[in-house]
């Protein structure tokens, strides 16, 4: 489970941004449904990020994805550059730090780096330092790590190198980055392609009844579905495809899911990530969550993310302001916005001192649109109308 993520000097973020999923104190609203208790802290199951275009919402998700890529995709030689996108081409290192739980242990991983080298790196487990790196100087109680540290390249992450040496703590931390962080944004833009495991689960009769009930609850006119082999995909890892049955008067027709509407395809992709039968203990990133969805469908998905008996966490960016008043707690609502000096910042609704925000009858959307929480785009409509009028006169 993710507890917090902080970063500095990345894209539009110059100063440190702290994004915490730990549960806010004194909040009782939706505590049972929307939070999950770990051995170290209680966390929210989802966080929704609002704000204007170019405010920094997508860059927060990108920062998380870049950290994952740095960990799981090592450089191949000393000449290869590290993924590095500093604020305004700054020469200062980019800094990442993440706090998470895995296998009943508390991990903290910190990385400072530039395009050419790792400047600082540290892994701690249960508040005890496993290794620390300052440039090319490595300190650790693990002899095998020190013995081989002379071959560590300056553009090579010690975490990857340590897990390659089978250091248990490094293996667990690496597997969290590799297996438990899922960026769903790209998959949502693609056709539905089932893995073998997904095809097996969908074919189970008990699960089929549940999955079909969800589809029918959002009124897709789907009466049944089957999982069938797609001959065009035989050479790929999975050749199964999902087909939905539609009834028209006295006739019925099975359509491949990829011939359905964009909304249905995206809904199915999200169900394959949300439902606990498919995955658990994952941190799932979704950029532009509301695309192609009616507000009623959004309600269903927000409910599933929070109230389903699962252990996944969701970090979601959206412009659908109605989501603010859909079964969310103040510590699940975040804003990304540009400061007067042009840098991005991120903050939670729970950060506001007004005790009224914790009330169950508080209308978040209404107050957000009035500018009470900032994070609103400033559009000069008069100026735009003047430009359009000038263009029409030509």
C-alpha positions as CSV (number, residue, x, y, z in Angstrom):
1,X,0.0,0.0,0.0
2,X,1.2,3.5,-0.8
3,X,1.4,5.9,2.2
4,X,3.0,8.9,0.6
5,X,5.0,10.1,-2.4
6,X,7.0,13.3,-2.6
7,X,9.1,14.8,-5.4
8,X,11.0,18.0,-6.3
9,X,12.4,19.6,-9.5
10,X,10.3,17.6,-11.9
11,X,8.6,19.1,-15.0
12,X,6.3,22.0,-13.7
13,X,7.1,21.3,-10.0
14,X,10.1,23.3,-8.8
15,X,9.6,23.0,-5.1
16,X,8.8,19.8,-3.1
17,X,5.3,18.4,-3.6
18,X,4.0,15.9,-1.0
19,X,1.1,13.6,-1.9
20,X,-0.1,11.6,1.0
21,X,-2.7,8.8,1.1
22,X,-2.7,8.5,4.8
23,X,-6.1,9.0,6.4
24,X,-6.8,12.5,7.9
25,X,-7.4,12.7,11.6
26,X,-10.8,13.3,13.1
27,X,-12.6,12.3,9.9
28,X,-15.4,9.7,10.3
29,X,-17.1,10.1,7.0
30,X,-17.0,6.9,4.8
31,X,-14.2,5.6,7.1
32,X,-15.3,2.0,6.8
33,X,-15.8,2.1,3.1
34,X,-13.1,4.5,1.8
35,X,-10.1,3.6,4.0
36,X,-7.9,0.6,4.5
37,X,-6.0,-0.1,7.7
38,X,-2.3,-1.3,7.4
39,X,0.0,-2.3,10.3
40,X,1.6,1.2,10.1
41,X,-1.2,3.6,9.1
42,X,-4.7,3.9,7.7
43,X,-4.8,5.0,4.1
44,X,-7.5,6.1,1.7
45,X,-8.4,3.8,-1.1
46,X,-8.5,6.5,-3.7
47,X,-7.4,10.1,-4.3
48,X,-9.0,12.4,-6.9
49,X,-6.9,15.2,-8.3
50,X,-8.6,18.3,-9.7
51,X,-7.3,21.6,-11.2
52,X,-7.0,23.6,-14.3
53,X,-5.4,22.5,-17.5
54,X,-1.6,22.7,-17.2
55,X,-1.9,23.0,-13.5
56,X,0.2,19.9,-12.8
57,X,-2.2,17.0,-12.4
58,X,-0.8,14.8,-15.1
59,X,2.8,15.7,-14.1
60,X,2.2,14.2,-10.6
61,X,1.2,10.9,-12.2
62,X,4.1,11.2,-14.6
63,X,6.5,11.7,-11.7
64,X,5.3,8.4,-10.2
65,X,5.6,6.6,-13.5
66,X,9.1,7.9,-14.1
67,X,10.3,6.8,-10.7
68,X,8.9,3.3,-11.5
69,X,10.7,3.2,-14.9
70,X,14.0,4.3,-13.3
71,X,13.8,1.4,-10.9
72,X,12.6,-1.4,-13.1
73,X,14.3,-0.4,-16.4
74,X,18.0,-0.2,-15.8
75,X,20.5,1.6,-18.0
76,X,22.5,-0.8,-20.2
77,X,25.9,1.0,-20.1
78,X,27.7,4.1,-18.7
79,X,26.8,6.2,-21.7
80,X,23.0,5.8,-21.4
81,X,21.1,8.8,-19.9
82,X,18.7,8.5,-17.1
83,X,15.1,9.6,-17.5
84,X,15.3,13.2,-16.4
85,X,12.9,16.1,-16.8
86,X,13.9,18.9,-14.4
87,X,11.9,22.1,-13.9
88,X,12.9,24.7,-16.5
89,X,16.0,22.8,-17.5
90,X,17.5,23.2,-14.0
91,X,20.9,21.7,-13.3
92,X,19.8,20.6,-9.8
93,X,19.0,17.0,-9.1
94,X,15.4,15.7,-9.3
95,X,14.3,14.2,-6.0
96,X,11.9,11.3,-5.4
97,X,10.8,9.7,-2.1
98,X,8.1,7.1,-1.6
99,X,6.8,5.5,1.6
100,X,4.9,2.2,1.2
101,X,4.1,-1.2,2.8
102,X,4.8,-4.6,1.4
103,X,4.6,-8.1,3.0
104,X,3.9,-6.5,6.4
105,X,7.0,-4.2,6.3
106,X,7.3,-0.4,6.0
107,X,9.6,0.7,3.1
108,X,11.0,4.1,2.4
109,X,13.0,4.7,-0.8
110,X,14.7,7.9,-1.8
111,X,16.4,8.8,-5.0
112,X,18.2,12.1,-6.1
113,X,19.6,12.1,-9.6
114,X,20.5,13.9,-12.8
115,X,20.6,12.8,-16.4
116,X,24.1,11.4,-15.9
117,X,24.3,10.1,-12.4
118,X,22.7,9.0,-9.2
119,X,23.5,11.7,-6.6
120,X,21.9,10.1,-3.5
121,X,19.9,6.9,-2.8
122,X,18.6,5.2,0.3
123,X,16.4,2.2,1.2
124,X,15.0,1.8,4.7
125,X,12.8,-1.0,6.1
126,X,10.9,-0.5,9.3
127,X,13.0,2.7,10.0
128,X,16.3,0.8,9.6
129,X,18.6,1.8,6.8
130,X,19.3,-1.2,4.5
131,X,21.7,0.8,2.2
132,X,22.7,4.4,1.6
133,X,24.5,5.8,-1.4
134,X,26.2,9.2,-1.6
135,X,27.5,9.5,-5.2
136,X,29.6,6.4,-5.6
137,X,30.1,5.8,-1.8
138,X,27.9,3.0,-0.6
139,X,27.3,2.2,3.1
140,X,25.4,-0.9,4.2
141,X,25.5,-3.7,6.8
142,X,25.2,-6.2,4.0
143,X,28.7,-7.4,3.1
144,X,27.8,-8.6,-0.3
145,X,26.6,-5.2,-1.3
146,X,29.8,-3.5,-0.2
147,X,32.0,-6.2,-1.7
148,X,30.6,-5.6,-5.2
149,X,29.9,-1.9,-5.0
150,X,33.1,-1.0,-6.9
151,X,31.4,-2.2,-10.1
152,X,28.3,0.0,-9.6
153,X,28.0,2.5,-12.4
154,X,27.2,6.2,-11.7
155,X,24.0,6.0,-13.8
156,X,22.9,2.7,-12.3
157,X,20.4,2.5,-9.4
158,X,21.6,0.7,-6.4
159,X,18.1,-0.7,-5.7
160,X,18.1,-2.6,-9.0
161,X,21.7,-3.8,-8.5
162,X,20.9,-4.9,-4.9
163,X,17.8,-7.0,-5.9
164,X,20.0,-8.5,-8.7
165,X,22.2,-9.7,-5.8
166,X,19.1,-11.1,-4.1
167,X,19.2,-8.8,-1.1
168,X,15.8,-9.7,0.4
169,X,14.7,-6.2,1.3
170,X,15.7,-4.9,-2.1
171,X,13.9,-7.8,-3.8
172,X,10.7,-6.9,-2.0
173,X,11.0,-3.2,-2.7
174,X,11.8,-3.8,-6.4
175,X,8.8,-6.1,-6.8
176,X,6.5,-3.4,-5.4
177,X,7.7,-1.0,-8.1
178,X,7.5,-3.6,-10.8
179,X,4.3,-5.4,-9.9
180,X,2.2,-3.1,-7.7
181,X,2.3,0.2,-9.6
182,X,0.0,0.1,-12.6
183,X,-0.4,3.1,-15.0
184,X,-3.8,2.4,-16.6
185,X,-3.8,5.5,-18.7
186,X,-2.3,3.9,-21.8
187,X,-4.4,0.8,-21.5
188,X,-7.6,2.8,-21.4
189,X,-6.7,4.3,-24.8
190,X,-6.3,0.8,-26.4
191,X,-8.6,-2.0,-27.4
192,X,-9.5,-4.6,-24.7
193,X,-7.0,-7.4,-24.8
194,X,-7.5,-10.1,-22.2
195,X,-4.6,-11.8,-20.4
196,X,-4.9,-15.5,-19.8
197,X,-5.7,-14.9,-16.2
198,X,-8.4,-12.4,-17.0
199,X,-10.0,-14.8,-19.5
200,X,-10.0,-17.5,-16.9
201,X,-11.7,-15.4,-14.3
202,X,-14.3,-14.0,-16.7
203,X,-15.1,-17.6,-17.7
204,X,-15.8,-18.7,-14.2
205,X,-19.6,-19.1,-13.7
206,X,-19.8,-17.6,-10.2
207,X,-17.8,-14.5,-11.3
208,X,-19.7,-14.2,-14.5
209,X,-22.9,-13.6,-12.6
210,X,-21.3,-10.7,-10.7
211,X,-19.6,-9.2,-13.7
212,X,-22.8,-9.4,-15.8
213,X,-24.8,-7.8,-13.0
214,X,-22.5,-4.8,-13.0
215,X,-22.7,-4.4,-16.8
216,X,-26.5,-4.6,-16.7
217,X,-26.7,-2.1,-13.8
218,X,-25.3,0.6,-16.0
219,X,-27.8,-0.2,-18.7
220,X,-25.6,-1.3,-21.6
221,X,-28.3,-3.6,-23.1
222,X,-26.0,-6.5,-22.5
223,X,-27.8,-9.8,-21.8
224,X,-24.8,-12.2,-21.7
225,X,-21.2,-12.5,-22.6
226,X,-18.8,-15.2,-23.7
227,X,-15.0,-15.5,-23.8
228,X,-13.9,-17.0,-27.1
229,X,-10.7,-17.5,-29.0
230,X,-9.8,-14.9,-31.5
231,X,-7.9,-16.6,-34.4
232,X,-6.2,-13.3,-35.4
233,X,-4.5,-13.3,-32.0
234,X,-3.3,-16.9,-31.9
235,X,0.4,-16.0,-32.0
236,X,0.1,-13.6,-29.1
237,X,0.3,-14.3,-25.4
238,X,-3.4,-14.5,-25.1
239,X,-5.8,-15.2,-28.0
240,X,-9.1,-14.9,-26.0
241,X,-11.5,-12.1,-26.7
242,X,-14.7,-10.9,-24.9
243,X,-18.0,-10.9,-26.7
244,X,-21.2,-9.2,-25.5
245,X,-24.7,-10.5,-26.4
246,X,-27.3,-7.9,-27.4
247,X,-30.9,-8.7,-27.9
248,X,-33.1,-7.0,-30.5
249,X,-36.7,-8.1,-30.5
250,X,-36.6,-11.8,-31.3
251,X,-33.0,-11.9,-32.4
252,X,-29.6,-11.7,-30.6
253,X,-26.1,-10.8,-31.7
254,X,-22.7,-11.3,-30.1
255,X,-20.3,-8.4,-30.6
256,X,-16.6,-8.3,-29.8
257,X,-16.0,-5.8,-27.0
258,X,-13.7,-3.8,-29.3
259,X,-16.6,-3.1,-31.6
260,X,-18.6,-1.6,-28.7
261,X,-18.6,2.2,-27.9
262,X,-15.5,3.9,-26.4
263,X,-17.4,4.3,-23.1
264,X,-18.1,0.5,-22.8
265,X,-14.5,-0.4,-23.7
266,X,-13.1,2.0,-21.1
267,X,-15.6,0.8,-18.5
268,X,-14.5,-2.8,-19.1
269,X,-10.9,-1.9,-18.9
270,X,-11.5,-0.2,-15.5
271,X,-13.5,-3.2,-14.2
272,X,-10.5,-5.4,-15.1
273,X,-8.4,-3.2,-12.8
274,X,-10.9,-2.4,-10.0
275,X,-12.4,-5.7,-9.2
276,X,-10.4,-7.6,-6.6
277,X,-10.6,-10.9,-8.5
278,X,-8.2,-9.4,-11.1
279,X,-5.8,-7.6,-8.8
280,X,-5.1,-6.6,-5.2
281,X,-2.7,-4.4,-3.4
282,X,-2.0,-2.4,-6.5
283,X,-1.5,1.4,-6.9
284,X,-3.4,2.3,-10.0
285,X,-2.8,5.5,-11.9
286,X,-5.6,6.9,-14.2
287,X,-5.2,10.2,-16.1
288,X,-8.4,11.7,-17.5
289,X,-10.6,9.3,-15.6
290,X,-14.0,10.7,-16.8
291,X,-13.4,10.6,-20.6
292,X,-16.4,9.0,-22.5
293,X,-18.3,8.4,-19.3
294,X,-21.8,9.7,-18.3
295,X,-22.0,11.0,-14.8
296,X,-24.1,8.0,-13.8
297,X,-21.4,5.7,-14.9
298,X,-18.8,7.7,-13.0
299,X,-20.9,7.3,-9.9
300,X,-20.7,3.5,-10.3
301,X,-16.9,3.5,-10.8
302,X,-16.2,5.8,-7.8
303,X,-18.4,3.5,-5.7
304,X,-16.5,0.5,-6.9
305,X,-13.1,2.1,-6.2
306,X,-14.0,2.9,-2.6
307,X,-16.7,0.5,-1.4
308,X,-15.7,-2.7,-3.0
309,X,-14.0,-5.1,-0.7
310,X,-10.6,-4.7,-2.3
311,X,-7.1,-3.5,-1.3
312,X,-6.2,-1.5,-4.5
313,X,-5.5,2.2,-4.4
314,X,-6.4,4.6,-7.1
315,X,-4.8,8.0,-8.0
316,X,-7.0,9.7,-10.5
317,X,-7.0,13.0,-12.3
318,X,-10.3,14.4,-13.5
319,X,-12.2,17.5,-14.6
320,X,-15.5,16.0,-13.5
321,X,-16.3,18.3,-10.6
322,X,-19.4,16.3,-9.7
323,X,-17.0,13.6,-8.4
324,X,-16.2,15.9,-5.4
325,X,-19.7,15.2,-3.9
326,X,-19.7,11.5,-4.8
327,X,-19.0,9.5,-1.6
328,X,-15.5,11.2,-1.1
329,X,-13.8,12.3,2.1
330,X,-11.8,15.7,2.3
331,X,-8.6,13.7,2.5
332,X,-9.4,12.1,-0.9
333,X,-9.8,15.4,-2.7
334,X,-6.6,17.0,-4.0
335,X,-5.9,20.1,-6.2
336,X,-3.0,20.8,-8.5
337,X,-2.5,24.5,-9.4
338,X,0.0,27.0,-10.7
339,X,1.4,29.5,-8.2
340,X,1.9,33.2,-9.1
341,X,5.5,32.4,-10.0
342,X,4.5,29.7,-12.5
343,X,5.4,26.6,-10.6
344,X,2.9,23.8,-9.8
345,X,1.8,22.9,-6.3
346,X,-0.4,20.1,-4.9
347,X,-2.6,20.3,-1.8
348,X,-5.5,18.5,-0.2
349,X,-8.9,19.8,0.7
350,X,-8.2,18.4,4.2
351,X,-5.3,21.0,4.4
352,X,-7.8,23.8,4.8
353,X,-8.3,25.1,8.3
354,X,-12.1,25.5,7.9
355,X,-13.7,22.8,10.1
356,X,-16.8,22.9,7.9
357,X,-15.0,20.9,5.2
358,X,-15.3,17.8,7.4
359,X,-19.1,18.1,7.6
360,X,-21.2,15.5,5.7
361,X,-23.4,18.2,4.2
362,X,-20.6,20.3,2.9
363,X,-21.0,21.0,-0.9
364,X,-17.4,20.7,-2.2
365,X,-18.2,21.3,-5.9
366,X,-20.2,24.5,-5.3
367,X,-17.5,26.0,-3.2
368,X,-14.7,24.9,-5.6
369,X,-16.5,26.6,-8.5
370,X,-16.7,29.8,-6.4
371,X,-12.9,29.7,-6.1
372,X,-12.8,28.9,-2.4
373,X,-10.1,26.2,-2.8
374,X,-8.2,27.8,-5.7
375,X,-7.3,25.3,-8.5
376,X,-9.7,27.0,-10.9
377,X,-8.7,28.1,-14.4
378,X,-8.7,31.8,-15.0
379,X,-10.2,32.4,-18.5
380,X,-10.4,35.9,-19.9
381,X,-13.6,35.5,-21.9
382,X,-13.8,39.2,-22.8
383,X,-10.4,39.1,-24.4
384,X,-11.3,35.9,-26.3
385,X,-14.5,37.4,-27.6
386,X,-12.5,40.5,-28.8
387,X,-10.0,38.2,-30.7
388,X,-12.9,36.3,-32.3
389,X,-14.7,39.5,-33.3
390,X,-11.5,40.8,-34.9
391,X,-11.1,37.6,-36.8
392,X,-14.6,37.7,-38.1
393,X,-14.1,41.2,-39.5
394,X,-11.3,40.1,-41.8
